[in-house]
Amino acid sequence: MLPRLALPPSHAVLILIALAFVAPGLVGHDPWRAFDVIAIEIVQQMHLSGDWVVPRLAGEAWLDDPPFYHWLALAFAKAFGGLLGFHNAVRLASGAAMLAALWFLYLAARHSAPAGSEVAARRGAGAAAALLLVGSIGLIVHAHEAVPDLAALAAMCAALAFLVFAGRKPVKTGLAFGAALGIAFLSTGPVVPAVVGAAALLAHLACDELRNARALRFLVPAAAAFAVVAASWPLALALRSPELAQAWWFEATHARGEFWPNLRYYLSIASWFTWPAWPLALWSAWMLRRELRTPRIFVPASAAALALPAIAWLGPQQDINAIVLLAPLALLGGHGVARLRRGAANALDWFGVMTFGFFTSLVWLVYIAMSTGVPPKIANNFLRTAPGFVAHFEPLPFVVALALTLAWLYLAFFTAPSPTRGVTRWATGVALLWGTSATLLMPWADHIRSYRGVALQLKAGIPAGAGCIAQSELAAPQRAALSYHAGIRTEPLRPLRVSEQPKCRYLIVQGNPKEERPPGPGWRKLAEANRPADRGERYRLYRYGG
C-alpha cells in the first residue's frame, strides 16, 4: 500500500497541481479562433513595428483592450520565441499570469485567517482558495489562451492579497495595492479596479478593523499609485493620437448591450463558469455571516456582489468577462471549506472523482481508437471530423498524459480524510481532464481549428506586388489569423459609386459554404478555402478585372 497524502496539500504539492493544470496546452498548437489569435497577432504587430503604444490587428488600431498583457507577452516572445515558436512563447505570459494569480490568492486566503488560527487552518484556507480557482470550469480553456483577462485576474488576486495587510503596513501595501489595480486597468480596462477599489473603500468604512487612523495612510498612497500606473498608457496614447485615445476611452466606458439582458446572460454563464466556487462562496457567507464585517469576509463578498452588475452594465455578452467573478468567489469559498457538512463535502468529492474519471477514460479511449483503429466506430467518427488528419504516436505527450493519470489515481485513492479533500480531488480532476486532452488529442484538435491552411491557400492565389486587399464580412479573429500566418492585411470594402473602380483589386469574402454571393460585376473568383470539416465558414478570394 502506498502512503496516504496528507491534506491540506503542502506547498510542493500545490505547485505540482498548479503546473499540471497550467502547463499543458500552452505550447504545441497554432493560434485558434477568437481571443487567442487576436492577442497573438497584436503581439506580433508590436514585434514587427516596434510600436508598443498603439495595439494593432492586421495593421489596424485595436482599441478593445489596453496593452499590458501584450507587453508582457512580447517580453516572453522575445526571450523564448526562437526556441518555442512565436505564438507558443506568447502564451507563456498566460501561464505566468495564472501561476501569479494562484500564488497571490493563496496568500490572500492564508493571511486573512482569524488571528490565533492554527497553521493547518491557515494553510487549509489558502490551499482551498487556490484549488477552487484551478477547479473553476470557466478557466479550463481560457487559462491556456493568450487573453488579457488573465493578467487582470493576476492583478486582482495581488490586490486582494495586499489588502489583507492594509492595517499593518498601510503605506507600502497601499502603494502595492494601487499599482496592482493600475495593472488591471492596463490589462482590461476599468471593471476590475472599480470593483476591487469600491470593495476596499467600503471595507474601510464598514469594518472596525480597518476604520481607524491608518485608513488614509493606505487609501491615499493606493489612489496615487493607481493614478500613476493607470494613466501611463492613456497619456502616451493621447500624445501619439488624441483621436485614438478618445476612441479608446469611449470603447472602455461605453455600455454594450442592455443591462437586464446582459445580467440574465451573466447569471446563466456564472452558474457553470464559476462552479464550484459560487456554491461554496454562498455557504461561506452563510456560515460566517456573523463575521460579515470582518475584512476577510466583507471584501470578497462585496467584490463578488459588485462584479456581476459591473460586467452586466458594461457588457458585451462574452463568457470570458465572467473571469472577474472568480477571484472573490474562490477567496470567499476558501474560508468556508473547513465548515462544509460531511455530506456536502463527500458529494463534491465523489462527484468530482466519478465525473473526471469517466471523461478522462473517454479521452484515452478516443486516443487509442485514433492511434490503433480499435474500436473502429469511434476511430471513424473522430477521423471523419478531421479530413486529412493522420494520427501518429508521440512519446512525450503520451508519457505526460500517463503521468498525470497515475498521479490522479494516487490522489483519488490515497488521500487522507480532510475538509480540503473534496476541493483537492476536484481541482486535480480538472487538471487531469485538461492535461490528457491537451496532450493526447491536441494534434487532432489543432488540425481542425487552425487557420494556417486557410491563410496559406488564400496567399497562394495572391501574386507578389498585388497591392491592397479588401475584405467583406471578415471577422476580427479571421483577419488576425490571415495576417499572422500569411502576412495578409486587409481593409474594409467600401461601396462603389457608378462606374467607379475599386481601390483594391483583390477581395477576400467570408461567407456560407452553401451560398455564394458574388461581390458584384467585374469580380472573378480565384480561390476558395475553409478549415477541415468546417461547415459554417468559407473564404473566397476575388480579383477585379482581367
ZAMARGU-4260 file (C-alpha; in steps of 0.2 Angstrom, whole numbers, plus 5000, padded with zeros to 4 digits):
<rodrens>
0) 5000/5000/5000 | 5006/5017/4996 | 5007/5030/5010 | 4992/5042/5011 | 4994/5060/5005
5) 4992/5072/5020 | 4980/5086/5017 | 4979/5101/5016 | 4992/5099/5002 | 5010/5106/5006
10) 5017/5120/4995 | 5026/5107/4984 | 5010/5098/4981 | 5001/5114/4977 | 5015/5119/4965
15) 5014/5102/4956 | 4995/5104/4955 | 4996/5121/4948 | 5009/5116/4935 | 4999/5101/4930
20) 4984/5112/4926 | 4993/5127/4919 | 5007/5120/4908 | 4998/5108/4896 | 4991/5116/4881
25) 5001/5132/4882 | 5013/5127/4868 | 5012/5115/4853 | 4997/5121/4843 | 4993/5136/4831
30) 4983/5151/4837 | 4965/5147/4837 | 4950/5157/4834 | 4944/5172/4844 | 4954/5179/4859
35) 4969/5168/4856 | 4973/5173/4839 | 4969/5191/4841 | 4981/5193/4856 | 4995/5184/4847
40) 4993/5194/4831 | 4993/5211/4841 | 5009/5205/4850 | 5017/5201/4833 | 5012/5218/4826
45) 5021/5226/4841 | 5036/5215/4837 | 5037/5219/4819 | 5034/5238/4821 | 5042/5241/4837
50) 5026/5252/4842 | 5021/5247/4860 | 5009/5262/4861 | 4996/5258/4848 | 4990/5240/4848
55) 4986/5234/4830 | 4977/5220/4822 | 4982/5216/4804 | 4988/5234/4803 | 4973/5242/4810
60) 4972/5250/4828 | 4964/5238/4840 | 4956/5248/4855 | 4946/5234/4863 | 4960/5230/4876
65) 4974/5240/4884 | 4991/5233/4880 | 4999/5227/4897 | 4996/5209/4893 | 5003/5211/4876
70) 5019/5220/4883 | 5021/5205/4895 | 5018/5193/4881 | 5030/5202/4869 | 5044/5200/4883
75) 5041/5181/4883 | 5041/5181/4864 | 5057/5190/4863 | 5065/5178/4876 | 5058/5161/4871
80) 5051/5164/4853 | 5067/5157/4845 | 5066/5141/4855 | 5047/5138/4856 | 5040/5147/4841
85) 5032/5165/4842 | 5014/5160/4847 | 5019/5147/4859 | 5031/5159/4868 | 5017/5172/4868
90) 5006/5160/4878 | 5019/5158/4892 | 5013/5175/4898 | 4996/5167/4901 | 5005/5153/4911
95) 5014/5166/4921 | 4999/5176/4925 | 4989/5160/4930 | 5003/5155/4942 | 5004/5173/4949
100) 4985/5173/4952 | 4986/5156/4961 | 5000/5162/4972 | 4993/5178/4977 | 4976/5171/4980
105) 4984/5158/4991 | 4992/5172/5001 | 4976/5182/5002 | 4966/5167/5010 | 4980/5161/5021
110) 4985/5178/5029 | 4967/5184/5031 | 4963/5169/5043 | 4957/5175/5060 | 4971/5179/5072
115) 4976/5164/5083 | 4971/5151/5070 | 4982/5136/5069 | 4995/5134/5055 | 4985/5120/5047
120) 4969/5130/5047 | 4978/5145/5038 | 4986/5133/5025 | 4969/5124/5023 | 4961/5141/5019
125) 4975/5146/5007 | 4975/5129/4998 | 4956/5129/4996 | 4955/5146/4988 | 4969/5142/4976
130) 4961/5125/4972 | 4944/5132/4969 | 4952/5144/4956 | 4961/5129/4947 | 4944/5119/4948
135) 4934/5133/4940 | 4926/5126/4925 | 4927/5143/4915 | 4946/5143/4916 | 4949/5126/4908
140) 4951/5133/4891 | 4954/5152/4894 | 4968/5149/4906 | 4978/5142/4891 | 4974/5155/4878
145) 4983/5172/4875 | 4970/5183/4884 | 4972/5200/4893 | 4959/5194/4906 | 4972/5183/4914
150) 4984/5197/4918 | 4969/5206/4925 | 4965/5191/4936 | 4983/5190/4942 | 4982/5209/4946
155) 4965/5207/4955 | 4972/5192/4966 | 4988/5203/4970 | 4977/5217/4975 | 4966/5206/4987
160) 4982/5199/4994 | 4989/5217/4998 | 4973/5222/5005 | 4975/5209/5019 | 4990/5219/5026
165) 4981/5236/5024 | 4981/5238/5043 | 4999/5233/5046 | 5010/5242/5033 | 4997/5254/5026
170) 5009/5265/5015 | 5019/5251/5007 | 5004/5240/5005 | 4993/5254/4999 | 5006/5258/4985
175) 5007/5240/4980 | 4988/5239/4980 | 4986/5254/4969 | 4999/5248/4957 | 4990/5231/4956
180) 4974/5240/4951 | 4983/5250/4939 | 4990/5235/4930 | 4972/5228/4930 | 4966/5244/4922
185) 4980/5242/4909 | 4975/5224/4905 | 4956/5225/4903 | 4950/5242/4907 | 4940/5249/4922
190) 4930/5235/4928 | 4942/5226/4940 | 4949/5242/4948 | 4931/5249/4950 | 4925/5233/4958
195) 4940/5230/4970 | 4943/5248/4973 | 4925/5250/4978 | 4926/5235/4989 | 4941/5241/4998
200) 4934/5258/5001 | 4918/5251/5008 | 4928/5239/5019 | 4937/5254/5027 | 4920/5262/5030
205) 4911/5246/5037 | 4924/5235/5045 | 4930/5240/5063 | 4947/5233/5059 | 4951/5245/5045
210) 4941/5260/5051 | 4955/5269/5060 | 4968/5282/5058 | 4978/5271/5046 | 4965/5271/5033
215) 4970/5287/5025 | 4988/5281/5025 | 4983/5266/5015 | 4970/5274/5003 | 4979/5289/4998
220) 4995/5280/4993 | 4984/5267/4984 | 4975/5281/4974 | 4991/5289/4970 | 4999/5273/4964
225) 4984/5268/4954 | 4983/5285/4945 | 5001/5285/4940 | 5001/5267/4933 | 4984/5268/4925
230) 4987/5285/4917 | 5004/5280/4909 | 4997/5271/4893 | 4982/5283/4890 | 4993/5298/4892
235) 5006/5290/4879 | 4992/5286/4868 | 4984/5304/4869 | 5001/5311/4865 | 5003/5300/4850
240) 4985/5302/4844 | 4971/5311/4853 | 4958/5304/4841 | 4963/5286/4846 | 4964/5290/4864
245) 4946/5297/4864 | 4940/5282/4854 | 4948/5270/4866 | 4940/5279/4881 | 4923/5278/4873
250) 4925/5259/4870 | 4931/5256/4888 | 4917/5266/4896 | 4903/5264/4884 | 4890/5250/4888
255) 4887/5237/4875 | 4871/5229/4876 | 4856/5232/4888 | 4858/5229/4907 | 4845/5217/4910
260) 4848/5205/4896 | 4866/5206/4900 | 4863/5202/4918 | 4852/5187/4914 | 4866/5181/4902
265) 4879/5183/4915 | 4869/5174/4929 | 4867/5159/4917 | 4885/5160/4912 | 4891/5161/4930
270) 4881/5146/4936 | 4894/5135/4927 | 4908/5146/4923 | 4912/5149/4942 | 4907/5131/4948
275) 4911/5125/4961 | 4917/5142/4968 | 4900/5150/4969 | 4890/5137/4980 | 4905/5136/4992
280) 4906/5155/4992 | 4887/5156/4997 | 4890/5143/5010 | 4904/5153/5017 | 4894/5169/5018
285) 4880/5160/5027 | 4891/5150/5039 | 4902/5166/5043 | 4888/5179/5042 | 4892/5184/5060
290) 4909/5189/5053 | 4902/5199/5039 | 4910/5215/5045 | 4927/5207/5045 | 4938/5211/5030
295) 4941/5193/5026 | 4923/5190/5023 | 4917/5208/5018 | 4930/5211/5004 | 4927/5196/4994
300) 4908/5196/4997 | 4906/5214/4992 | 4918/5212/4977 | 4908/5197/4970 | 4892/5207/4973
305) 4899/5222/4963 | 4907/5212/4949 | 4891/5205/4942 | 4881/5221/4939 | 4898/5229/4933
310) 4900/5217/4919 | 4882/5217/4915 | 4882/5236/4914 | 4897/5237/4903 | 4895/5221/4893
315) 4896/5214/4880 | 4889/5196/4882 | 4906/5186/4882 | 4909/5172/4894 | 4927/5177/4897
320) 4921/5193/4906 | 4915/5182/4920 | 4933/5179/4925 | 4931/5194/4936 | 4920/5184/4947
325) 4932/5170/4950 | 4945/5178/4962 | 4932/5185/4975 | 4921/5169/4975 | 4936/5157/4977
330) 4943/5168/4991 | 4927/5168/5000 | 4923/5150/4996 | 4941/5145/5003 | 4936/5151/5020
335) 4921/5140/5021 | 4928/5124/5015 | 4933/5119/5033 | 4915/5121/5038 | 4907/5110/5025
340) 4895/5097/5031 | 4901/5080/5029 | 4888/5075/5016 | 4891/5090/5005 | 4910/5088/5006
345) 4908/5069/5001 | 4896/5074/4987 | 4908/5086/4979 | 4922/5074/4982 | 4915/5059/4974
350) 4905/5068/4960 | 4922/5075/4955 | 4931/5058/4956 | 4917/5050/4946 | 4915/5064/4933
355) 4933/5067/4929 | 4937/5049/4930 | 4924/5045/4917 | 4928/5059/4905 | 4947/5055/4906
360) 4943/5037/4902 | 4934/5043/4886 | 4949/5054/4881 | 4960/5039/4882 | 4948/5028/4873
365) 4947/5041/4859 | 4966/5042/4858 | 4968/5023/4857 | 4955/5022/4844 | 4963/5035/4833
370) 4980/5028/4835 | 4976/5010/4833 | 4959/5010/4823 | 4951/5000/4838 | 4937/5002/4841
375) 4934/5006/4823 | 4917/5015/4825 | 4925/5028/4837 | 4940/5030/4826 | 4930/5033/4811
380) 4918/5045/4819 | 4933/5056/4825 | 4944/5055/4810 | 4929/5059/4799 | 4928/5076/4808
385) 4946/5080/4803 | 4949/5075/4784 | 4967/5073/4780 | 4972/5070/4798 | 4984/5055/4802
390) 4987/5050/4820 | 5005/5047/4825 | 5012/5041/4841 | 5022/5054/4850 | 5031/5048/4866
395) 5032/5064/4876 | 5013/5068/4876 | 5009/5050/4880 | 5021/5050/4894 | 5015/5066/4901
400) 4997/5060/4900 | 5001/5044/4908 | 5010/5053/4922 | 4995/5064/4925 | 4983/5049/4925
405) 4994/5039/4938 | 4996/5055/4949 | 4977/5057/4949 | 4974/5039/4953 | 4985/5041/4968
410) 4976/5057/4974 | 4960/5049/4971 | 4963/5033/4982 | 4977/5038/4994 | 4972/5055/5001
415) 4969/5056/5020 | 4952/5062/5025 | 4952/5081/5027 | 4940/5095/5024 | 4950/5100/5009
420) 4950/5083/5001 | 4934/5087/4990 | 4942/5103/4983 | 4959/5095/4981 | 4952/5080/4971
425) 4940/5091/4961 | 4955/5103/4956 | 4966/5088/4951 | 4952/5081/4941 | 4951/5097/4931
430) 4970/5097/4929 | 4969/5078/4923 | 4955/5081/4911 | 4963/5096/4903 | 4980/5089/4903
435) 4976/5072/4895 | 4965/5081/4882 | 4979/5094/4878 | 4992/5081/4876 | 4983/5066/4868
440) 4971/5075/4857 | 4980/5091/4853 | 4986/5086/4836 | 4968/5082/4831 | 4961/5097/4838
445) 4974/5108/4830 | 4971/5101/4813 | 4953/5106/4813 | 4954/5123/4822 | 4970/5130/4815
450) 4968/5144/4801 | 4986/5141/4794 | 4979/5131/4780 | 4966/5143/4775 | 4978/5158/4776
455) 4991/5149/4765 | 4978/5144/4752 | 4972/5161/4750 | 4990/5168/4750 | 4994/5156/4735
460) 4981/5165/4725 | 4988/5182/4728 | 5003/5187/4717 | 5018/5197/4723 | 5015/5216/4722
465) 4996/5214/4722 | 4994/5230/4732 | 4980/5232/4745 | 4967/5218/4748 | 4950/5222/4753
470) 4938/5211/4764 | 4920/5209/4766 | 4912/5201/4782 | 4929/5195/4788 | 4928/5195/4807
475) 4942/5201/4818 | 4949/5183/4823 | 4950/5178/4804 | 4959/5195/4800 | 4971/5191/4814
480) 4974/5174/4808 | 4977/5179/4789 | 4989/5192/4795 | 4999/5181/4807 | 5000/5165/4796
485) 5002/5173/4779 | 5005/5192/4781 | 4988/5196/4773 | 4982/5213/4779 | 4965/5218/4773
490) 4955/5234/4774 | 4936/5236/4773 | 4927/5235/4756 | 4919/5252/4754 | 4904/5254/4742
495) 4907/5260/4725 | 4899/5273/4715 | 4893/5270/4697 | 4907/5267/4685 | 4920/5269/4700
500) 4934/5257/4700 | 4938/5248/4717 | 4953/5254/4726 | 4959/5236/4730 | 4959/5224/4715
505) 4959/5209/4727 | 4945/5205/4739 | 4943/5191/4752 | 4925/5187/4757 | 4919/5177/4772
510) 4903/5168/4769 | 4892/5152/4770 | 4899/5137/4760 | 4881/5133/4754 | 4878/5150/4746
515) 4890/5161/4736 | 4886/5180/4734 | 4897/5187/4721 | 4903/5205/4727 | 4897/5212/4710
520) 4901/5214/4692 | 4919/5213/4687 | 4925/5202/4701 | 4932/5185/4697 | 4934/5171/4709
525) 4952/5165/4711 | 4952/5153/4726 | 4941/5146/4739 | 4947/5139/4756 | 4940/5133/4773
530) 4946/5123/4788 | 4944/5104/4788 | 4926/5099/4792 | 4921/5117/4794 | 4903/5118/4788
535) 4899/5136/4793 | 4913/5146/4785 | 4920/5148/4768 | 4933/5160/4762 | 4934/5166/4744
540) 4947/5176/4735 | 4941/5188/4721 | 4950/5198/4708 | 4943/5213/4700 | 4945/5214/4681
545) 4956/5203/4670
</rodrens>
